[in-house]
Amino acid sequence: MKRRYWTYEESQLLRRNQNKRVPIAVSAKQLERSVRAVASYASDRGFLQPKWTREDTRKALEMQANGHTSREIGLAVGKPAATVRKMFWRRRHGKV
C-alpha cells in the first residue's frame, strides 16, 4: 500500500472541523481517509475534539429526559450518536 501524505489543505480542513466539533467519521469521509488514519493524525497534532463539558453533559441529560434520541442529542452537542450512548452507559454503570 502506497503511503498518502497529508496536504496542508487536508490538515486545515481537519483542524477547522475539529474546532467546529465535527465528528472524526465525518472528517474521514470528507478527506477520503480511514477513521483510524484521521483520528491518529488529529491526535498527533492536538486537533481532537474536547472531552465532554459540563454544559454538554447537562444538555444531553436534559434532552434524554425529554425523550430525544441519541442521534438528536449528538447533533445538538456535536458528537456522534455512539459517543452519546457510551456516555449514558458509563453514567448508568457508575463509570464516570
LUMBAZA-431538 format. One record per residue: x, y, z of N, C-alpha, C in turn; residue in one letter. Coordinates in steps of 0.001 Angstrom, whole numbers. Layout:
N
<rec n_c1="X" n_c2="Y" n_c3="Z" ca_c1="X" ca_c2="Y" ca_c3="Z" c_c1="X" c_c2="Y" c_c3="Z" kenu="a"/>
...
This chain:
96
<rec n_c1="848" n_c2="-1184" n_c3="0" ca_c1="0" ca_c2="0" ca_c3="0" c_c1="889" c_c2="1242" c_c3="0" kenu="m"/>
<rec n_c1="575" n_c2="2162" n_c3="-884" ca_c1="1355" ca_c2="3384" ca_c3="-1002" c_c1="910" c_c2="4389" c_c3="51" kenu="k"/>
<rec n_c1="1879" n_c2="4974" n_c3="730" ca_c1="1580" ca_c2="5968" ca_c3="1762" c_c1="1092" c_c2="7258" c_c3="1105" kenu="r"/>
<rec n_c1="19" n_c2="7806" n_c3="1644" ca_c1="-526" ca_c2="9064" ca_c3="1140" c_c1="-250" c_c2="10146" c_c3="2176" kenu="r"/>
<rec n_c1="578" n_c2="11106" n_c3="1839" ca_c1="926" ca_c2="12166" ca_c3="2767" c_c1="-200" c_c2="13195" c_c3="2871" kenu="y"/>
<rec n_c1="-269" n_c2="13818" n_c3="4022" ca_c1="-1291" ca_c2="14822" ca_c3="4267" c_c1="-870" c_c2="16137" c_c3="3619" kenu="w"/>
<rec n_c1="-1823" n_c2="16781" n_c3="2946" ca_c1="-1558" ca_c2="18097" ca_c3="2371" c_c1="-1891" c_c2="19161" c_c3="3416" kenu="t"/>
<rec n_c1="-1411" n_c2="20349" n_c3="3160" ca_c1="-1709" ca_c2="21469" ca_c3="4046" c_c1="-3222" c_c2="21698" c_c3="4103" kenu="y"/>
<rec n_c1="-3880" n_c2="21621" n_c3="2940" ca_c1="-5323" ca_c2="21853" ca_c3="2861" c_c1="-6094" c_c2="20813" c_c3="3673" kenu="e"/>
<rec n_c1="-5668" n_c2="19550" n_c3="3602" ca_c1="-6329" ca_c2="18493" ca_c3="4377" c_c1="-6163" c_c2="18741" c_c3="5873" kenu="e"/>
<rec n_c1="-4974" n_c2="19125" n_c3="6248" ca_c1="-4707" ca_c2="19401" ca_c3="7658" c_c1="-5576" c_c2="20554" c_c3="8163" kenu="s"/>
<rec n_c1="-5691" n_c2="21593" n_c3="7364" ca_c1="-6503" ca_c2="22743" ca_c3="7762" c_c1="-7984" c_c2="22392" c_c3="7826" kenu="q"/>
<rec n_c1="-8451" n_c2="21573" n_c3="6882" ca_c1="-9851" ca_c2="21127" ca_c3="6919" c_c1="-10127" c_c2="20354" c_c3="8205" kenu="l"/>
<rec n_c1="-9227" n_c2="19457" n_c3="8555" ca_c1="-9412" ca_c2="18676" ca_c3="9782" c_c1="-9395" c_c2="19584" c_c3="11006" kenu="l"/>
<rec n_c1="-8481" n_c2="20532" n_c3="11048" ca_c1="-8417" ca_c2="21477" ca_c3="12182" c_c1="-9725" c_c2="22264" c_c3="12287" kenu="r"/>
<rec n_c1="-10211" n_c2="22790" n_c3="11164" ca_c1="-11476" ca_c2="23549" ca_c3="11176" c_c1="-12631" c_c2="22667" c_c3="11640" kenu="r"/>
<rec n_c1="-12684" n_c2="21451" n_c3="11103" ca_c1="-13756" ca_c2="20538" ca_c3="11505" c_c1="-13707" c_c2="20251" c_c3="12993" kenu="n"/>
<rec n_c1="-12535" n_c2="20025" n_c3="13532" ca_c1="-12430" ca_c2="19725" ca_c3="14958" c_c1="-12809" c_c2="20947" c_c3="15792" kenu="q"/>
<rec n_c1="-12450" n_c2="22133" n_c3="15339" ca_c1="-12846" ca_c2="23351" ca_c3="16054" c_c1="-14362" c_c2="23524" c_c3="16052" kenu="n"/>
<rec n_c1="-15016" n_c2="23030" n_c3="15000" ca_c1="-16479" ca_c2="23088" ca_c3="14903" c_c1="-17131" c_c2="21857" c_c3="15535" kenu="k"/>
<rec n_c1="-16299" n_c2="20967" n_c3="16078" ca_c1="-16738" ca_c2="19743" ca_c3="16756" c_c1="-17428" c_c2="18766" c_c3="15803" kenu="r"/>
<rec n_c1="-16939" n_c2="18726" n_c3="14564" ca_c1="-17426" ca_c2="17762" ca_c3="13577" c_c1="-16857" c_c2="16394" c_c3="13948" kenu="v"/>
<rec n_c1="-17663" n_c2="15341" n_c3="13978" ca_c1="-17147" ca_c2="14012" ca_c3="14321" c_c1="-16039" c_c2="13556" c_c3="13367" kenu="p"/>
<rec n_c1="-15078" n_c2="12816" n_c3="13909" ca_c1="-13949" ca_c2="12296" ca_c3="13126" c_c1="-14453" c_c2="11515" c_c3="11910" kenu="i"/>
<rec n_c1="-15506" n_c2="10734" n_c3="12081" ca_c1="-16022" ca_c2="9920" ca_c3="10970" c_c1="-16453" c_c2="10792" c_c3="9793" kenu="a"/>
<rec n_c1="-17029" n_c2="11943" n_c3="10075" ca_c1="-17451" ca_c2="12862" ca_c3="9015" c_c1="-16217" c_c2="13439" c_c3="8317" kenu="v"/>
<rec n_c1="-15229" n_c2="13833" n_c3="9091" ca_c1="-13991" ca_c2="14356" ca_c3="8514" c_c1="-13312" c_c2="13292" c_c3="7655" kenu="s"/>
<rec n_c1="-13301" n_c2="12060" n_c3="8140" ca_c1="-12675" ca_c2="10969" ca_c3="7394" c_c1="-13344" c_c2="10799" c_c3="6033" kenu="a"/>
<rec n_c1="-14650" n_c2="10884" n_c3="6020" ca_c1="-15392" ca_c2="10743" ca_c3="4754" c_c1="-15050" c_c2="11894" c_c3="3815" kenu="k"/>
<rec n_c1="-15011" n_c2="13109" n_c3="4337" ca_c1="-14675" ca_c2="14279" ca_c3="3520" c_c1="-13268" c_c2="14159" c_c3="2941" kenu="q"/>
<rec n_c1="-12347" n_c2="13622" n_c3="3737" ca_c1="-10938" ca_c2="13513" ca_c3="3327" c_c1="-10639" c_c2="12238" c_c3="2549" kenu="l"/>
<rec n_c1="-11639" n_c2="11362" n_c3="2461" ca_c1="-11467" ca_c2="10065" ca_c3="1804" c_c1="-10290" c_c2="9299" c_c3="2421" kenu="e"/>
<rec n_c1="-10304" n_c2="9255" n_c3="3755" ca_c1="-9306" ca_c2="8528" ca_c3="4538" c_c1="-10039" c_c2="7691" c_c3="5578" kenu="r"/>
<rec n_c1="-9339" n_c2="6720" n_c3="6153" ca_c1="-9970" ca_c2="5892" ca_c3="7176" c_c1="-10149" c_c2="6696" c_c3="8466" kenu="s"/>
<rec n_c1="-11122" n_c2="6286" n_c3="9257" ca_c1="-11355" ca_c2="6929" ca_c3="10547" c_c1="-10108" c_c2="6805" c_c3="11411" kenu="v"/>
<rec n_c1="-9480" n_c2="5635" n_c3="11379" ca_c1="-8273" ca_c2="5410" ca_c3="12179" c_c1="-7153" c_c2="6370" c_c3="11779" kenu="r"/>
<rec n_c1="-6963" n_c2="6567" n_c3="10464" ca_c1="-5904" ca_c2="7465" ca_c3="9993" c_c1="-6177" c_c2="8903" c_c3="10424" kenu="a"/>
<rec n_c1="-7427" n_c2="9331" n_c3="10304" ca_c1="-7790" ca_c2="10707" ca_c3="10661" c_c1="-7680" c_c2="10918" c_c3="12170" kenu="v"/>
<rec n_c1="-8151" n_c2="9952" n_c3="12950" ca_c1="-8069" ca_c2="10066" ca_c3="14415" c_c1="-6615" c_c2="10110" c_c3="14873" kenu="a"/>
<rec n_c1="-5782" n_c2="9278" n_c3="14271" ca_c1="-4366" ca_c2="9253" ca_c3="14635" c_c1="-3694" c_c2="10583" c_c3="14294" kenu="s"/>
<rec n_c1="-3951" n_c2="11081" n_c3="13099" ca_c1="-3368" ca_c2="12354" ca_c3="12667" c_c1="-3842" c_c2="13489" c_c3="13589" kenu="y"/>
<rec n_c1="-5135" n_c2="13517" n_c3="13866" ca_c1="-5699" ca_c2="14566" ca_c3="14728" c_c1="-5106" c_c2="14497" c_c3="16134" kenu="a"/>
<rec n_c1="-4948" n_c2="13287" n_c3="16639" ca_c1="-4383" ca_c2="13108" ca_c3="17977" c_c1="-2929" c_c2="13566" c_c3="18023" kenu="s"/>
<rec n_c1="-2165" n_c2="13173" n_c3="17023" ca_c1="-741" ca_c2="13534" ca_c3="16972" c_c1="-538" c_c2="15043" c_c3="16932" kenu="d"/>
<rec n_c1="-1489" n_c2="15762" n_c3="16362" ca_c1="-1351" ca_c2="17207" ca_c3="16206" c_c1="-2185" c_c2="18024" c_c3="17191" kenu="r"/>
<rec n_c1="-2843" n_c2="17340" n_c3="18116" ca_c1="-3609" ca_c2="18041" ca_c3="19140" c_c1="-4898" c_c2="18655" c_c3="18635" kenu="g"/>
<rec n_c1="-5473" n_c2="18099" n_c3="17547" ca_c1="-6696" ca_c2="18644" ca_c3="16967" c_c1="-7966" c_c2="18048" c_c3="17559" kenu="f"/>
<rec n_c1="-7865" n_c2="17012" n_c3="18346" ca_c1="-9061" ca_c2="16273" ca_c3="18767" c_c1="-10057" c_c2="17145" c_c3="19493" kenu="l"/>
<rec n_c1="-11333" n_c2="16781" n_c3="19325" ca_c1="-12407" ca_c2="17495" ca_c3="19995" c_c1="-12206" c_c2="17417" c_c3="21503" kenu="q"/>
<rec n_c1="-12636" n_c2="18436" n_c3="22200" ca_c1="-12523" ca_c2="18394" ca_c3="23657" c_c1="-13431" c_c2="17322" c_c3="24253" kenu="p"/>
<rec n_c1="-13113" n_c2="16926" n_c3="25449" ca_c1="-13932" ca_c2="15946" ca_c3="26172" c_c1="-15306" c_c2="16556" c_c3="26461" kenu="k"/>
<rec n_c1="-16158" n_c2="15746" n_c3="27042" ca_c1="-17485" ca_c2="16232" ca_c3="27412" c_c1="-17346" c_c2="17381" c_c3="28401" kenu="w"/>
<rec n_c1="-17999" n_c2="18493" n_c3="28119" ca_c1="-18024" ca_c2="19603" ca_c3="29069" c_c1="-19233" c_c2="19417" c_c3="29983" kenu="t"/>
<rec n_c1="-19253" n_c2="20135" n_c3="31064" ca_c1="-20412" ca_c2="20065" ca_c3="31968" c_c1="-21680" c_c2="20515" c_c3="31236" kenu="r"/>
<rec n_c1="-21525" n_c2="21531" n_c3="30404" ca_c1="-22681" ca_c2="22041" ca_c3="29650" c_c1="-23184" c_c2="20991" c_c3="28663" kenu="e"/>
<rec n_c1="-22258" n_c2="20310" n_c3="27950" ca_c1="-22658" ca_c2="19241" ca_c3="27023" c_c1="-23404" c_c2="18144" c_c3="27770" kenu="d"/>
<rec n_c1="-22863" n_c2="17752" n_c3="28915" ca_c1="-23475" ca_c2="16678" ca_c3="29705" c_c1="-24853" c_c2="17091" c_c3="30194" kenu="t"/>
<rec n_c1="-24965" n_c2="18304" n_c3="30700" ca_c1="-26250" ca_c2="18814" ca_c3="31183" c_c1="-27277" c_c2="18815" c_c3="30053" kenu="r"/>
<rec n_c1="-26869" n_c2="19325" n_c3="28890" ca_c1="-27779" ca_c2="19392" ca_c3="27752" c_c1="-28198" c_c2="17988" c_c3="27303" kenu="k"/>
<rec n_c1="-27248" n_c2="17061" n_c3="27258" ca_c1="-27548" ca_c2="15689" ca_c3="26842" c_c1="-28521" c_c2="15024" c_c3="27808" kenu="a"/>
<rec n_c1="-28287" n_c2="15186" n_c3="29096" ca_c1="-29175" ca_c2="14574" ca_c3="30091" c_c1="-30573" c_c2="15177" c_c3="30037" kenu="l"/>
<rec n_c1="-30638" n_c2="16476" n_c3="29833" ca_c1="-31927" ca_c2="17159" ca_c3="29728" c_c1="-32676" c_c2="16666" c_c3="28482" kenu="e"/>
<rec n_c1="-31969" n_c2="16562" n_c3="27372" ca_c1="-32607" ca_c2="16100" ca_c3="26139" c_c1="-33059" c_c2="14645" c_c3="26271" kenu="m"/>
<rec n_c1="-32256" n_c2="13815" n_c3="26933" ca_c1="-32636" ca_c2="12417" ca_c3="27131" c_c1="-33910" c_c2="12339" c_c3="27972" kenu="q"/>
<rec n_c1="-33972" n_c2="13155" n_c3="29017" ca_c1="-35150" ca_c2="13168" ca_c3="29884" c_c1="-36399" c_c2="13613" c_c3="29118" kenu="a"/>
<rec n_c1="-36202" n_c2="14417" n_c3="28077" ca_c1="-37317" ca_c2="14899" ca_c3="27260" c_c1="-37612" c_c2="13977" c_c3="26076" kenu="n"/>
<rec n_c1="-36961" n_c2="12801" n_c3="26053" ca_c1="-37281" ca_c2="11795" ca_c3="25052" c_c1="-36551" c_c2="11886" c_c3="23727" kenu="g"/>
<rec n_c1="-35503" n_c2="12684" n_c3="23646" ca_c1="-34751" ca_c2="12797" ca_c3="22397" c_c1="-33884" c_c2="11557" c_c3="22179" kenu="h"/>
<rec n_c1="-33617" n_c2="11243" n_c3="20919" ca_c1="-32772" ca_c2="10087" ca_c3="20588" c_c1="-31298" c_c2="10451" c_c3="20736" kenu="t"/>
<rec n_c1="-30459" n_c2="9424" n_c3="20778" ca_c1="-29012" ca_c2="9654" ca_c3="20851" c_c1="-28531" c_c2="10441" c_c3="19642" kenu="s"/>
<rec n_c1="-29130" n_c2="10172" n_c3="18498" ca_c1="-28747" ca_c2="10891" ca_c3="17279" c_c1="-29064" c_c2="12381" c_c3="17415" kenu="r"/>
<rec n_c1="-30256" n_c2="12700" n_c3="17893" ca_c1="-30645" ca_c2="14104" ca_c3="18069" c_c1="-29749" c_c2="14796" c_c3="19091" kenu="e"/>
<rec n_c1="-29461" n_c2="14089" n_c3="20165" ca_c1="-28590" ca_c2="14651" ca_c3="21203" c_c1="-27198" c_c2="14885" c_c3="20631" kenu="i"/>
<rec n_c1="-26698" n_c2="13900" n_c3="19900" ca_c1="-25374" ca_c2="14034" ca_c3="19288" c_c1="-25279" c_c2="15242" c_c3="18379" kenu="g"/>
<rec n_c1="-26305" n_c2="15456" n_c3="17573" ca_c1="-26314" ca_c2="16624" ca_c3="16688" c_c1="-26300" c_c2="17923" c_c3="17493" kenu="l"/>
<rec n_c1="-27004" n_c2="17920" n_c3="18604" ca_c1="-27088" ca_c2="19133" ca_c3="19433" c_c1="-25776" c_c2="19453" c_c3="20143" kenu="a"/>
<rec n_c1="-25033" n_c2="18414" n_c3="20544" ca_c1="-23784" ca_c2="18648" ca_c3="21293" c_c1="-22535" c_c2="18418" c_c3="20445" kenu="v"/>
<rec n_c1="-22721" n_c2="18096" n_c3="19163" ca_c1="-21580" ca_c2="17947" ca_c3="18263" c_c1="-20781" c_c2="16679" c_c3="18454" kenu="g"/>
<rec n_c1="-21470" n_c2="15583" n_c3="18788" ca_c1="-20799" ca_c2="14305" ca_c3="18988" c_c1="-21586" c_c2="13210" c_c3="18264" kenu="k"/>
<rec n_c1="-20901" n_c2="12144" n_c3="17869" ca_c1="-21626" ca_c2="11037" ca_c3="17233" c_c1="-22610" c_c2="10384" c_c3="18208" kenu="p"/>
<rec n_c1="-23672" n_c2="9803" n_c3="17663" ca_c1="-24676" ca_c2="9139" ca_c3="18494" c_c1="-24041" c_c2="8041" c_c3="19346" kenu="a"/>
<rec n_c1="-23070" n_c2="7322" n_c3="18796" ca_c1="-22399" ca_c2="6252" ca_c3="19551" c_c1="-21691" c_c2="6810" c_c3="20783" kenu="a"/>
<rec n_c1="-21111" n_c2="7989" n_c3="20668" ca_c1="-20430" ca_c2="8626" ca_c3="21803" c_c1="-21451" c_c2="9010" c_c3="22868" kenu="t"/>
<rec n_c1="-22607" n_c2="9479" n_c3="22431" ca_c1="-23679" ca_c2="9847" ca_c3="23368" c_c1="-24147" c_c2="8599" c_c3="24117" kenu="v"/>
<rec n_c1="-24396" n_c2="7513" n_c3="23371" ca_c1="-24844" ca_c2="6266" ca_c3="24017" c_c1="-23804" c_c2="5767" c_c3="25014" kenu="r"/>
<rec n_c1="-22531" n_c2="5874" n_c3="24652" ca_c1="-21455" ca_c2="5423" ca_c3="25542" c_c1="-21436" c_c2="6264" c_c3="26822" kenu="k"/>
<rec n_c1="-21636" n_c2="7566" n_c3="26682" ca_c1="-21654" ca_c2="8433" ca_c3="27871" c_c1="-22796" c_c2="8040" c_c3="28796" kenu="m"/>
<rec n_c1="-23996" n_c2="7768" n_c3="28228" ca_c1="-25132" ca_c2="7357" ca_c3="29052" c_c1="-24863" c_c2="6009" c_c3="29720" kenu="f"/>
<rec n_c1="-24276" n_c2="5075" n_c3="28979" ca_c1="-23950" ca_c2="3758" ca_c3="29539" c_c1="-22984" c_c2="3910" c_c3="30709" kenu="w"/>
<rec n_c1="-21943" n_c2="4734" n_c3="30521" ca_c1="-20946" ca_c2="4934" ca_c3="31583" c_c1="-21592" c_c2="5557" c_c3="32826" kenu="r"/>
<rec n_c1="-22476" n_c2="6498" n_c3="32650" ca_c1="-23155" ca_c2="7127" ca_c3="33792" c_c1="-24047" c_c2="6105" c_c3="34504" kenu="r"/>
<rec n_c1="-24770" n_c2="5288" n_c3="33716" ca_c1="-25674" ca_c2="4278" ca_c3="34286" c_c1="-24915" c_c2="3222" c_c3="35090" kenu="r"/>
<rec n_c1="-23693" n_c2="2903" n_c3="34661" ca_c1="-22908" ca_c2="1855" ca_c3="35319" c_c1="-21820" c_c2="2409" c_c3="36246" kenu="h"/>
<rec n_c1="-21930" n_c2="3689" n_c3="36588" ca_c1="-21015" ca_c2="4270" ca_c3="37553" c_c1="-19571" c_c2="4353" c_c3="37091" kenu="g"/>
<rec n_c1="-19366" n_c2="4512" n_c3="35791" ca_c1="-18010" ca_c2="4567" ca_c3="35248" c_c1="-17544" c_c2="5996" c_c3="35002" kenu="k"/>
<rec n_c1="-18278" n_c2="6968" n_c3="35516" ca_c1="-17933" ca_c2="8381" ca_c3="35269" c_c1="-17146" c_c2="8917" c_c3="36429" kenu="v"/>
